[in-house]
Amino acid sequence: MVQWWQCRQPRLRGLVLAGGRSQRMQTDKGQLRYHGLEQREHAAQLLAAVCTDVHVSCRPDQVAELPAGLLPLSDRFLELGPLGGILSALQLDPNAAWLVVACDLPFLSEATLQHLVHNRNSAKVATAFQSPQNEFPEPLITIWEPRSYGTLLRFLGLGYSCPRKALINSDIELLAAPDPTELRNVNTPEEAAVARQELGLGQ
């Protein structure tokens, strides 16, 4: 039976996190190509299948270089890493939920995002996948509900800028990923080379 709160869920918007400095990769991770498109474009396409619209979180200096068709969302909370992008989205539309995906997840599939959305619990602060490495939630493949805005600001006020810490200490829906290998981040040139091989792209 469908619960009343499931019928009144806030609309779901998408956010690609692509504003990092990519220091370990030594080049912009969002511009890498594993699927014929820049990774920030590919992630936006995945999100477009399950969200009403999609924005790309980026630094102000990245806006001009975004591929045509992508909607930029400049960070309004600077020097906070991923948390700054999430808070900027929630500030843009505090009445929407935001499905946030990092740009360094070349193995992520639409099916996994569909699973997350299908099992979304909008009565909680967020719906997240459990990390394949430990029992903690993955904050950068997560649906952040409108109520998460106050939660994240409260943690920021306490000096915590880690979104995972906020999830660990909040009432969330924690899911097992259908295929945990899809949650693998690619952060270094060596990891990118391995990813290309696994995706059948060679070096």
Disulfide bonds with the S-S distance in Angstrom:
none
